[in-house]
Amino acid sequence: MKETIDNIKFYKRENADRRIKMKFHGKKGDDWGSRKISEGWHEAVVEKIEKFTNNDSGKSSLTFRIKVTAGEDEGLAITIYAPWDSDFGEKRIAGILAELDMEEAFEKAFPGEISLFEERVYGKIIDKVTSQPCKIFVVEDKKGYTNVTKFRNIRSTEDKGDTPKAVTNGKSAAAGETSNPDW
């Protein structure tokens, strides 16, 4: 046993100069402070879409993670929630499809009345909408939370003259062709 302990001590002395050194050192009590996306229009991309279930409530949503691609807020992200199996959630997803000029292709791929929350449907939405460029309009509410109140096609010109104070809740606007029309 003593021999094993002596070997460990020797190894530690021999390899003391080979220890990995940290590139950065932390500070105790440091304030990391996360940045919020500023109010107004932002060029962005739909970075990720997934089904999310809240552990506390058990309720699910289809979430659209939107990442800002230009300006001061480049790299920051915000999430749009479409509550599962609700008219509100279906309208929100339908609005995104309309803005990206994917509604017609969607209706051809899924004829008849169908829920956007069916697995084969939302799976296709994930495939086709992820990586699509867009514009988002962000406002901060009275509690300090930032929310996306308008989602537009990247080629939309509606962003002229909007201010965060003047926004209530936007409706779809016609836009150019999408780069991914086939379903």
C-alpha positions as a printed Julia matrix, in Angstrom:
183×3 Matrix{Float64}:
   0.0    0.0     0.0
   2.84   2.4     0.92
   4.41   1.73   -2.49
   1.19   2.75   -4.28
   0.99   6.02   -2.32
   4.66   6.77   -3.09
   4.02   6.12   -6.82
   1.09   8.56   -6.81
   3.17  11.27   -5.08
   5.99  10.74   -7.61
   3.55  10.95  -10.54
   2.09  14.2    -9.22
   5.58  15.75   -8.82
   6.76  14.6   -12.25
   3.63  15.9   -14.02
   3.11  19.13  -12.09
   4.33  21.23  -15.0
   1.97  19.45  -17.44
  -1.24  20.55  -15.74
  -3.85  22.09  -17.98
  -4.09  25.79  -17.45
  -7.43  27.55  -17.85
  -7.6   30.1   -20.63
 -10.01  32.21  -18.57
 -10.57  32.46  -14.85
 -13.96  33.13  -13.31
 -14.86  35.84  -10.87
 -16.99  35.02   -7.86
 -20.2   37.03   -7.83
 -19.82  37.99  -11.52
 -22.98  39.31  -13.21
 -23.44  37.49  -16.53
 -26.42  39.61  -17.52
 -28.2   38.28  -20.57
 -28.99  40.77  -23.32
 -32.49  41.23  -24.65
 -33.31  41.92  -28.25
 -34.0   45.61  -28.68
 -37.43  46.83  -29.75
 -38.16  47.28  -33.45
 -37.61  45.4   -36.71
 -34.84  42.81  -37.07
 -33.62  40.64  -39.93
 -33.55  37.08  -38.68
 -33.67  33.39  -39.53
 -35.82  30.57  -38.2
 -33.04  28.72  -36.43
 -34.9   25.8   -34.84
 -38.44  24.46  -34.51
 -39.41  21.82  -32.0
 -42.21  20.5   -29.85
 -41.78  21.8   -26.31
 -43.63  20.51  -23.25
 -43.71  22.57  -20.04
 -42.74  20.27  -17.15
 -44.9   22.17  -14.66
 -48.14  22.47  -16.62
 -47.75  19.53  -19.0
 -48.91  21.79  -21.87
 -47.1   21.62  -25.21
 -46.24  24.15  -27.88
 -44.53  24.15  -31.23
 -41.67  26.58  -30.65
 -39.93  28.65  -33.32
 -36.48  29.84  -32.24
 -35.7   32.98  -34.23
 -32.11  34.25  -34.39
 -31.26  37.85  -35.34
 -28.82  37.9   -38.27
 -27.89  41.58  -38.61
 -27.37  44.76  -36.62
 -26.51  45.39  -32.98
 -28.52  42.39  -31.81
 -26.96  39.9   -34.25
 -26.73  36.46  -32.67
 -29.47  37.05  -30.1
 -32.51  34.79  -30.24
 -36.16  34.85  -29.22
 -38.79  32.13  -29.23
 -42.28  32.24  -30.71
 -44.72  29.78  -29.1
 -47.67  28.18  -30.9
 -49.75  26.46  -28.18
 -50.46  22.84  -29.08
 -53.94  21.83  -30.27
 -55.34  25.35  -30.01
 -56.89  27.68  -32.57
 -54.42  30.37  -31.48
 -51.46  28.04  -32.14
 -52.82  26.93  -35.53
 -53.39  30.58  -36.57
 -49.86  31.51  -35.52
 -48.33  28.68  -37.57
 -50.62  29.43  -40.54
 -49.5   33.07  -40.37
 -45.85  32.03  -40.52
 -46.54  29.76  -43.51
 -48.42  32.59  -45.25
 -45.6   35.08  -44.65
 -43.05  32.66  -46.07
 -45.26  32.05  -49.13
 -45.58  28.37  -48.26
 -49.34  28.19  -47.76
 -50.21  27.09  -51.3
 -47.54  24.37  -51.36
 -48.69  23.22  -47.92
 -52.3   22.89  -49.08
 -51.19  20.84  -52.09
 -49.15  18.52  -49.88
 -51.91  18.16  -47.27
 -55.3   18.51  -49.02
 -58.47  18.8   -46.94
 -58.88  20.05  -43.42
 -55.94  18.88  -41.32
 -54.43  19.94  -38.01
 -51.03  21.57  -38.18
 -50.19  19.62  -35.03
 -50.41  16.17  -36.62
 -46.97  14.57  -36.47
 -46.51  14.19  -40.23
 -47.61  17.81  -40.72
 -45.53  19.54  -38.08
 -42.58  17.34  -39.09
 -42.8   18.79  -42.59
 -43.19  22.31  -41.18
 -39.98  21.78  -39.22
 -38.19  20.59  -42.4
 -39.4   23.43  -44.63
 -39.49  26.44  -42.3
 -36.19  25.89  -40.45
 -33.42  28.1   -41.92
 -35.89  30.44  -43.66
 -34.94  34.13  -43.48
 -37.55  36.49  -42.03
 -38.13  39.81  -40.32
 -39.49  40.11  -36.8
 -40.89  43.06  -34.91
 -40.09  42.99  -31.2
 -41.72  44.97  -28.38
 -41.18  44.96  -24.63
 -44.26  44.58  -22.46
 -44.95  46.29  -19.1
 -43.31  43.4   -17.21
 -40.07  43.75  -19.21
 -40.56  40.69  -21.41
 -39.74  40.95  -25.1
 -42.26  39.55  -27.57
 -42.44  39.11  -31.32
 -45.62  40.88  -32.45
 -45.02  40.72  -36.21
 -43.4   38.05  -38.36
 -42.73  38.94  -42.01
 -41.12  37.55  -45.12
 -37.56  38.88  -45.46
 -38.6   40.69  -48.66
 -41.52  42.48  -47.03
 -41.35  46.28  -47.07
 -43.87  46.72  -44.27
 -41.16  47.63  -41.75
 -41.03  51.26  -42.86
 -42.17  53.71  -40.17
 -43.2   51.2   -37.49
 -42.31  52.06  -33.94
 -42.64  49.73  -30.96
 -45.19  52.0   -29.26
 -47.56  51.94  -32.25
 -47.83  48.16  -32.54
 -50.81  46.15  -31.41
 -50.76  42.9   -33.36
 -50.02  42.62  -37.08
 -51.79  40.65  -39.81
 -50.24  38.82  -42.75
 -48.96  40.8   -45.71
 -48.27  39.57  -49.22
 -44.62  38.98  -50.03
 -42.38  37.55  -52.75
 -41.66  33.91  -53.49
 -39.96  31.71  -50.95
 -36.75  29.87  -51.7
 -38.32  26.57  -50.58
 -41.79  26.21  -52.19
 -41.89  22.42  -52.73
 -43.34  20.29  -49.98
